[in-house]
Amino acid sequence: MPAYEYHCDDCNETFTVIATVSQKEKGLQVTCRICGSSNVRQVYTGISVGGKKKTLPIIGGGCSCGGAC
């Protein structure tokens, strides 16, 4: 089940709501778990993917005779 992050604008708390995709599509009625406020908004976070491409060295020849197969 997906987890959705929400932030309460009244008490500044961020919390997670776990719901099915169909529940989310129907419209979740989310309230803050700390103060009970309905003044909440969904927080969208991203993932950083990048960096230099790394290659791993090939070790061994794949046979038990020392690579002279």
C-alpha positions, 0 to 999 in steps of 0.5 A: 500500500502506498504511503502519502506524506502530509504536512499540517499548516497549523501545528507544523507536523509532518506525518504519513498516511497509508491508503490504497490507490482507490482510497486516494482517488476517491479523496482522502479526508486527512486530519492532523494526528497531533492537533486534529486540524484539517488544514493539511496538505500533501507533501511531494518528495523526490528522489535524487538519481544521478552521479557518475557511472561506476563499473565493477571490475571483472574478477576471474575467468569463470572456470576453475582452471585458472582462466586457461580453459 
